[in-house]
Every structure is written in structure tokens, then in C-alpha cells.
């Protein structure tokens, strides 16, 4: 009943969005649209700037439903490369149907496009025009072709270095807790089904939150 009522409320909320609405009788609702003026203004000078490897025409605003740690459905927004928008809608449908909890899904611009700040708040995010940390190589996030899931429960681990720092209690992957991602679990299978690879199996360091279209 909760999911049915949520479906009705969310359909009303997205009725003004001029984009296909993906809805199911399980309460999952998603939509894909071009980057609207208000969102473009929010992103400009923040997660997007002149010189980024993709322009706004190559990006899409994806609205999805996710199941929270409070055992309630919520709405979130991601910016994804247009090539992968439909697939990401289906990925989050699978994650939602499994009741896998996600803390929050907000544009990184809500955190000043500061990746560390976004991770600290356990924010699941996608597009951010930035380099791979410590390099001048574009991250796959700069193309809208990567998604980070629950960064606190799934931190980046390189030896004794854990990022975000408040993810340190989750660096021990033998202690399975809600929101953690594992190889061949529902989150892994959902991304694997569209050909995306997981940073949790990297050799030199493990990025347990990270999924991308090319595995980097």
C-alpha cells in the first residue's frame, strides 16, 4: 500500500516533466529529460564548466525512486550521459525492487561539486566534471558514465587510506551490513547487466562505491 500511494504522489510530482515516465506497479517511478534551465544554472561553474569533455546536450537529468535506510521510498536526481540514461533507469529499478537501501541521491552541486563533501554525506551521485584524484586525467564521472553508490558504506580503500574518512568502519568487507556492495550482489548484477564494471575488484586499490562504463 505504501508503494502504491507513493507511486501516485510521484506521478503527480513528475507530471510537469516533458520526458518519458517509467512507472511500475511496485512504486518505482523514473523519468529522463534534457538538462532544464534551472538545473543548468545550478551546474554551471560547479559540476560543469567550460572545457569539460561533454556539453549539456550530451547529458540527461534522470529522476529515480530509491529505497532509503528508513525503509521508505524517496526521489533522487542524477546527471548521466544520454547514451546510458535508459539503462541507468533500469539499474535503479532493479536496486529498488530488491529493497537495497540508499542513503541519498542528490546532484553533487548540492555540495559545491566537492566530491569529498558529497562522499562524506553518503551521497550517491554520477556526473561531476573533475579529474581522477591526483591526476590530470578526466574521471569517468566527467563524462556522466560513472555512478558512486553509498560512499560511506562503500569507501575507496588504498592500504590504510580510506575515503571518505567516515567510511573507515566499512573498510572491513567481511562484516556485511545494509548498503554495502559486493561482487555478484543485486547492485553488482544490475550494473553488470548493462556492461558496467565495479571498482571493488581493482588490484592496486578498491573503490567499492564506483561503477563505470569502462571499468575505470
Residue, then its C-alpha position, 0 to 999 in steps of 0.5 A: x500500500x505504501x508503494x502504491x500511494x507513493x507511486x501516485x504522489x510521484x506521478x503527480x510530482x513528475x507530471x510537469x516533466x516533458x520526458x518519458x515516465x517509467x512507472x511500475x506497479x511496485x512504486x518505482x517511478x523514473x523519468x529522463x529529460x534534457x538538462x532544464x534551465x534551472x538545473x543548468x544554472x545550478x551546474x554551471x561553474x560547479x559540476x560543469x564548466x567550460x572545457x569539460x569533455x561533454x556539453x549539456x546536450x550530451x547529458x540527461x537529468x534522470x529522476x529515480x525512486x530509491x529505497x532509503x535506510x528508513x525503509x521508505x521510498x524517496x526521489x533522487x536526481x542524477x546527471x548521466x550521459x544520454x547514451x546510458x540514461x535508459x539503462x541507468x533507469x533500469x539499474x535503479x529499478x532493479x536496486x529498488x525492487x530488491x529493497x537495497x537501501x540508499x542513503x541519498x541521491x542528490x546532484x553533487x552541486x548540492x555540495x559545491x561539486x566537492x566530491x569529498x563533501x558529497x562522499x562524506x554525506x553518503x551521497x550517491x551521485x554520477x556526473x561531476x566534471x573533475x579529474x581522477x584524484x591526483x591526476x590530470x586525467x578526466x574521471x569517468x564521472x566527467x563524462x556522466x558514465x560513472x555512478x558512486x553508490x553509498x560512499x560511506x558504506x562503500x569507501x575507496x580503500x588504498x592500504x590504510x587510506x580510506x575515503x571518505x574518512x567516515x567510511x573507515x568502519x566499512x573498510x572491513x568487507x567481511x562484516x556485511x551490513x545494509x548498503x554495502x556492495x559486493x561482487x555478484x550482489x543485486x547492485x553488482x548484477x544490475x550494473x553488470x547487466x548493462x556492461x558496467x564494471x565495479x571498482x571493488x575488484x581493482x588490484x592496486x586499490x578498491x573503490x567499492x562505491x564506483x561503477x563505470x562504463x569502462x571499468x575505470 
